[in-house]
Each structure stands twice: as C-alpha cells, then as structure tokens.
C-alpha cells in the first residue's frame, strides 16, 4: 500500500471520529433541550395550579386537597429535574 493511500485512509478514519463526535454533541444538545422543556413545563403547571387554588373560591376542601396534591407532584418533578441537571 502506498504512503498516499495510507494517509487517505487515516484521514477517512479521522473524519469518521469527528462525525461521530458531532453526532454525540447534537444528541446531547437535543436531550438538554428536552430536559429544559420538561422542567419549564412542570414549573408552569405548578404555577397554574397555584393560580386555581388562589382564585377559585368555590372549590370544596376535597377539591383543594386534590389540587394541592397535584401541585406537590409537579413541584417534586420540577425539583428532581433540577437536581439531575446539577
């Protein structure tokens, strides 16, 4: 095998490594974006539930309890996602 063909083969191998690195970076960025969207969504839902509890005076105690349980769940999800990020 000539030295020129060896160099060409090495360049191809090098490019393959760079492409896979780039693909890994793209995948990681997509996962981070999905993570951020989920985290924001959990926080927004918890805020919406708080607004319902605050502004709806016609809720029974049982309904308020259910809203509080739901809000607690979404806050926990939000905090768990924040902990994963750190």
Secondary structure, 3 states (H helix, E strand, C coil): CCHHHHHHHHHHHHHHHHHHHHHHHHHHHHHHHHHHHHHHHHHHHHHHHHHHHHHCCCCCHHHHHHHHHHHHHHHHHHHHHHHHHC
